[in-house]
Amino acid sequence: MSWLVAHDVLPAWTAQDAPALKVTDWLETEGLETQSGIYDDQGRVGTIWTVHRIDENSTQRDDLVVVERFSVPIAPFGVSVDSIFTADGLLDEFTVSLATPDITANLHGERFHADFSFTLRTGRGPERFFKIPLTDAGMISGAFSPFAQLTDLKVGDSWRMQVFNPVAAVTGMGKRFIPMLVAVTGTERISTAEGLVSCLVIESPGVKAWVDDSGVVRRQEITLPIGGEIRIVPEKLNVGQREEAQRRFYQIRRESRS
């Protein structure tokens, strides 16, 4: 019973605000542009490219996810996730676009005083509007990479967040939004390309991530409602590959809208 209270009940009672995005040494360490590979038990699934843009008023994080194969018939597909954070590191706007040769989906959300207000459009259908309270959506992310950089964490921290699944939005299979209660549960040393690295462990049902001292997510393991378990691992940036993926993504989006 003590274990149950400590691991399941207490985090829900003590959930805090979601961590703010702080521009610290991780940008100098990892750079403004990064790349990660997506894998399942059969090998490579796709790639994630991330670009940060920073000024004195805001930080913008742009993710491009390209999935070459998947367990649903919409693959291959691309997903762009654009997140704008205030100077204080709070998520202010969130836009997700999915493009396949046959259909597109677009979600845009903006922070207001007490909630995030969303507009969702799939295919050529009508726009749908809805809200999620900030108490449930202080942090919002995409299903293929729930965590990015997380700073100033310590064991025992917990927060609530929402993960948007664009595949569910266009297929109707599974939930479009997945609520998560996330907790920092401990520390582990994991093997990376640079050797063993000590990391904080971030956990939620179906998700586990390892974050190093600078706030960089070194590994993520995610069990998707559709598609099973995937692993996301940082790798060396290939700028040419990223530019080609961007070109293909925008071309597919234009063609599917025409």
For each residue, the residues with C-beta under 8 A, 3 or more apart:
1: 4 5
2: 5 6
3: 6 7
4: 1 7 8 9
5: 1 2 8 9 10
6: 2 3 9 10
7: 3 4 10 11 183 185
8: 4 5 11 12
9: 4 5 6 12 13
10: 5 6 7 13 14
11: 7 8 14 15 158 181 183
12: 8 9 15 158 181
13: 9 10
14: 10 11 158
15: 11 12 158 159 160 181
16: 157 158 159
17: 20 138 159
18: 91 138 139 159 160 161
19: 139 150 151 152 153 157 159
20: 17 85 88 89 90 151 152
21: 59 61 85 89 90 91 148 149 151
22: 89 151 152 215
23: 27 54 59
24: 27 151 214 215
25: 28 29 214
26: 29 30 149 151 214 215 216
27: 23 24 30 31 32 52 54
28: 25 31
29: 25 26 214 216
30: 26 27 34 214 216 234
31: 27 28 34 237
32: 27 51 52 53 54
33: 49 50 51 52 237 239 242
34: 30 31 49 50 234 237
35: 47 48 49 50 234 235 236 237 238 241 242
36: 47 48 50 145 232 233 234 235
37: 44 46 47 48 232 233 235
38: 44 45 46 47 48 65 67 144 230 231 232
39: 43 44 45 230 231 232 233
40: 43 45 227 228 229 230 231
41: 228 229
42:
43: 39 40
44: 37 38 39 68
45: 38 39 40 67 68 69 70 230
46: 37 38 65 66 67 68 69 144
47: 35 36 37 38 65 66 241 245
48: 35 36 37 38 63 64 65 66 144 145 232
49: 33 34 35 63 64 237 242 245 246
50: 33 34 35 36 61 62 63 64 148
51: 32 33 61 62
52: 27 32 33 59 60 61 62
53: 32 59 60 62
54: 23 27 32 58 59 60
55: 58
56: 87
57: 86 87
58: 54 55 84 85 86 87 92
59: 21 23 52 53 54 84 85 89
60: 52 53 54 82 83 84 85
61: 21 50 51 52 82 83 85 148
62: 50 51 52 53 80 81 82 83
63: 48 49 50 79 80 81 82 83 142 145 148
64: 48 49 50 78 79 80 81 242 245 246 249
65: 38 46 47 48 78 79 80 81 142 144 145
66: 46 47 48 76 77 78 245 248 249
67: 38 45 46 70 75 76 77 78 79 144
68: 44 45 46 75 76
69: 45 46 75 76
70: 45 67 74 75 76 77 167 227
71: 226 227 228
72: 75 167 171 173 226 227
73:
74: 70 77 100 102 103 167 170 171
75: 67 68 69 70 72 100
76: 66 67 68 69 70 100
77: 66 67 70 74 98 99 100 167 252
78: 64 65 66 67 98 99 100 245 248 249 252 253
79: 63 64 65 67 96 97 98 99 142 144 166
80: 62 63 64 65 95 96 97 99 249
81: 62 63 64 65 94 95 96 141 142 145
82: 60 61 62 63 93 94 95 96
83: 60 61 62 63 91 93 94 95 140 141
84: 58 59 60 91 92 93 94
85: 20 21 58 59 60 61 89 90 91 92
86: 57 58 89 90 92
87: 56 57 58
88: 20
89: 20 21 22 59 85 86
90: 20 21 85 86 111 138
91: 18 21 83 84 85 94 111 138 139 140
92: 58 84 85 86 110 111
93: 82 83 84 108 109 110 111
94: 81 82 83 84 91 107 108 109 110 116 140
95: 80 81 82 83 106 107 108 109
96: 79 80 81 82 105 106 107 142 164 166
97: 79 80 104 105 106 107 253
98: 77 78 79 104 105 106 166 167 169 170
99: 77 78 79 80 104 249 250 252 253 256
100: 74 75 76 77 78 103 104 170 252 256
101: 252 255 256
102: 74 256
103: 74 100 122 123 170 256
104: 97 98 99 100 122 123 170 253 256 257
105: 96 97 98 120 121 122 123 166 169 170
106: 95 96 97 98 120 121 122
107: 94 95 96 97 118 119 120 164 166 169
108: 93 94 95 118 119
109: 93 94 95 116 117 118 119 132 140
110: 92 93 94 116 117
111: 90 91 92 93 116 134
112: 115 116 117
113:
114: 133 134
115: 112 131 132 133 134 137
116: 94 109 110 111 112 131 132 134 137 140
117: 109 110 112 129 130 131
118: 107 108 109 129 130 131 132
119: 107 108 109 127 128 129
120: 105 106 107 127 128 129 130 169 176
121: 105 106 125 126 127 128
122: 103 104 105 106 125 169 170
123: 103 104 105 170
124:
125: 121 122
126: 121
127: 119 120 121
128: 119 120 121
129: 117 118 119 120
130: 117 118 120
131: 115 116 117 118
132: 109 115 116 118 136 137 162 177
133: 114 115 136 137
134: 111 114 115 116 137 138
135: 138 160
136: 132 133 160 162 179
137: 115 116 132 133 134 140 160 161 162
138: 17 18 90 91 134 135 159 160 161
139: 18 19 91 159 160 161 162
140: 83 91 94 109 116 137 161 162 163 164
141: 81 83 145 146 147 148 161 162 163 164
142: 63 65 79 81 96 145 146 163 164 166
143: 146 163 164 165 166 167 178 222 224
144: 38 46 48 65 67 79 222 230 232
145: 36 48 63 65 81 141 142 148 220 232
146: 141 142 143 161 163 180 207 209 220 222
147: 141 150 202 207 209 211 217 220
148: 21 50 61 63 141 145 217
149: 21 26 215 216 217
150: 19 147 153 202 211 215 217
151: 19 20 21 22 24 26 214 215
152: 19 20 22 215
153: 19 150 157 184 200 202 211 215
154: 157 184 200
155: 184 185 186 187 200
156: 183 184
157: 16 19 153 154 183 184
158: 11 12 14 15 16 181 182 183 184
159: 15 16 17 18 19 138 139 181 182
160: 15 18 135 136 137 138 139 179 180 181 182
161: 18 137 138 139 140 141 146 179 180 182
162: 132 136 137 139 140 141 177 178 179 180
163: 140 141 142 143 146 177 178 180
164: 96 107 140 141 142 143 169 176 177 178
165: 143 168 169 174 175 176 177 178 224 225
166: 79 96 98 105 107 142 143 169 170
167: 70 72 74 77 98 143 170 171 173 174 226 227
168: 165 171 172 173 174 175 176 225 226
169: 98 105 107 120 122 164 165 166 176
170: 74 98 100 103 104 105 122 123 166 167
171: 72 74 167 168 174 226
172: 168
173: 72 167 168 225 226
174: 165 167 168 171 225 226
175: 165 168 178 225
176: 120 164 165 168 169
177: 132 162 163 164 165
178: 143 162 163 164 165 175 225
179: 136 160 161 162
180: 146 160 161 162 163 204 205 207
181: 11 12 15 158 159 160 204
182: 158 159 160 161 202 203 204 207
183: 7 11 156 157 158 202 203 204
184: 153 154 155 156 157 158 200 201 202
185: 7 155 201 202 203
186: 155 200 201
187: 155 198 199 200 201
188: 198 199 201 210
189: 196 197 198 199
190: 196 197 199 210 218 219
191: 195 196
192: 195 196 197 218 219 234
193: 234 235
194: 197
195: 191 192
196: 189 190 191 192
197: 189 190 192 194 212 218
198: 187 188 189 212 213
199: 187 188 189 190 210 211 212 218 219
200: 153 154 155 184 186 187 210 211 212
201: 184 185 186 187 188 208 209 210
202: 147 150 153 182 183 184 185 207 208 209 210 211
203: 182 183 185 207 208 209
204: 180 181 182 183 207 208
205: 180
206: 222 223 224
207: 146 147 180 182 202 203 204 220 221 222 223
208: 201 202 203 204 220 221
209: 146 147 201 202 203 217 219 220 221
210: 188 190 199 200 201 202 217 218 219 220
211: 147 150 153 199 200 202 215 216 217 218
212: 197 198 199 200 215 216 218
213: 198
214: 24 25 26 29 30 151
215: 22 24 26 149 150 151 152 153 211 212
216: 26 29 30 149 211 212 234
217: 147 148 149 150 209 210 211 220 232 234
218: 190 192 197 199 210 211 212 233 234
219: 190 192 199 209 210 231 232 233
220: 145 146 147 207 208 209 210 217 231 232
221: 207 208 209 229 230 231 232
222: 143 144 146 206 207 229 230 231 232
223: 206 207 228 229
224: 143 165 206 227 228 229 230
225: 165 168 173 174 175 178
226: 71 72 167 168 171 173 174
227: 40 70 71 72 167 224 230
228: 40 41 71 223 224
229: 40 41 221 222 223 224
230: 38 39 40 45 144 221 222 224 227
231: 38 39 40 219 220 221 222
232: 36 37 38 39 48 144 145 217 219 220 221 222
233: 36 37 39 218 219
234: 30 34 35 36 192 193 216 217 218
235: 35 36 37 193
236: 35
237: 31 33 34 35 49 242
238: 35 241 242
239: 33 242 243
240: 243 244
241: 35 47 238 244 245
242: 33 35 49 64 237 238 239 245 246
243: 239 240 246 247
244: 240 241 247 248
245: 47 49 64 66 78 241 242 248 249
246: 49 64 242 243 249 250
247: 243 244 250 251
248: 66 78 244 245 251 252
249: 64 66 78 80 99 245 246 252 253
250: 99 246 247 253 254
251: 247 248 254 255
252: 77 78 99 100 101 248 249 255 256
253: 78 97 99 104 249 250 256 257
254: 250 251 257 258
255: 101 251 252 258
256: 99 100 101 102 103 104 252 253
257: 104 253 254
258: 254 255
